[in-house]
Amino acid sequence: MNTQMWSHPFTDKHIVELESIGYQVIYPISKVLMCGDVGTGAMESVQVISTAILDQIKWGLFNFWQEKTLQLQ
């Protein structure tokens, strides 16, 4: 993605909509982009993305087991 795509009003509208229904958005970072522009649009680091995914998995497993425990009571 490049900076013009990221700053487009439709992109903002869709990000807001995704967050409103519970999606976690990993925002792009600013750096020199493939098109040569400098700005926001580059994918976040693998470490940040993988940490966010693992956190979601852990949270989901925690909620799953918490629900199962409540059902057994």
N, C-alpha and C positions, 0 to 999 in steps of 0.2 A: 504494500500500500504506500502511496506517497502522501505528502502533507495536504495536497488539495483534496484528495479522496477522504482523508481523515477529517478534515474541517468542513466537509460538505454537510448541509443541514439534514439530509436524509440519513447520513451515518449517525449523527447525534440522536435523531428520532428513533432509530432502530436500537441503538445502545440503551437508551432510556427504557424502551419497551422490553428488551431482554432482561435488564436488571429488575424491572417491575414484576416480572414473572419468576424471579428467583435465580436467574443465571448469574454466575460470577464472571465478570469481564476482566480479562488481563489486558490492560491498556498498552498500546504501543509506546515505544520509547523514541526519543529524539537522537538523531545521529546523521551521518552522511548516508543517504539512501542510495539504492541501486541506480536510480535515475540521475544521480549526481546532486540532487537538492540536499540541503541540510534542513532537517525538521522532524516533526513527529510522524511516525508511520512505520518504523522498524519493529519487528517482532521482539518481544521481551526476551531476556536470556533464557536458555534451557533450564538453568537452575531455578529461576523464578517460576517458570511454567510448571516444571515437575513438582516443585514444592506445593504450588497451588492445587495441582491434581491430587497429590498424596494427602494433603489436608482435607480435601473434599471426600476422598475415599475413607479416611479415618473417621471423619464426622459422620458419614453415612453408615459405617459399621457400628459406631457408637450408638447412633439412633436406632439401628436395627436391633441390636442386643438390648437396648433399654426398653424398646417396645415389647420384645419377647419376654423380658423379665416381668414387665407389668402384666402381661397376659397370663403368666403363670401364678400370679398372686391372687 
